[in-house]
Amino acid sequence: MAKNELNDKIEELNWDFDGKKMIKDLDFDSFSESLDFLNEVASIVEDIGVHPKVHISTDGIKLTLPASGQINKDHVNLAEGIDDL
């Protein structure tokens, strides 16, 4: 995926982008709801093979892509999969 195409895809996503990392903050009513969602994310992560940095709290999750390195098409595909949950 060309850099321009990658940037266009990132702009279409419901994630914050600081030029280097994509960040998504998700709010949940309970810690167990956060864990349930994270387990769904884990299934997508294993299929795609890239892993987000995860911060979980009592009422939400913060996901950061990439956990290290540069954003690539796999990170965008993971973000799209997470948005579809």
N, C-alpha and C positions, 0 to 999 in steps of 0.2 A: 504494500500500500504506500503510495507516494505521500510525502510529508503534507502537501496541500490537502489531499484527500483525507488523511488522518486528522488534520486540524478541522476540516469541515464536519467530519463524523463527531469529533469531540464537542463541537459547538451545538450539535443536535441533541446531545445527551443532557439528562437532568442531573448533572454533576457540576461542582465548582471546579474551575481550572485556573491554576496560577502560572501557567506557562511551562511548568515542569511536572506537576502532579495533578491528578484528578482526585477530588475529595467529595465524599457523600456522607452527610449526617442524616441518620434515620432515628426517629423518635418512636418509642414503644411504651405501652402502659405498664409493662413489668419486665423484670430481668428474664423471666422464663420466655416471654414473647420474643425478646431480643435473641435468646439462644435458639429458639425455634427457627427464626429467620436466618440466623447464621448457619444453622445446619443445612438449610436450603441453598445458601450461598456456597457452602462447602461442596455440594454436588456439582455445581457449575464449575467451581475452581478446579476440581479433579478432572473434569472433562477437557477443560481448556489448557490447564497446566501452568497457569500463572497464579500467584498468590498475592492478595492485597495485604497491606498492613491493617490490622484490626485493633480498634480500641472499643471495648465494651464497658458500659456502665449500667447502673441500675435502671435507667430509663431510655437507653439508646445505644446505637452503634455508630462509630465513625470508621469509614473505609477509605483507605488511601491507595491509589494506584499510580505508578508502580511502587511496590514496597522498596525497591532499589532499582537503579539503572534508569533507562529512558523509556518513555511510553512507546508502545508498538501496537500493531493491530490486535494482538491477543488481549491486551489490556482493554482496548475499546470493545472487543467482543465480550469480555467479561462484564464490563460496565453495562452493555446492552442487555445481557442475560440477567443481571441483577435488577435492572429497571423493569424487566418483564415479570419479576416475581410479584 
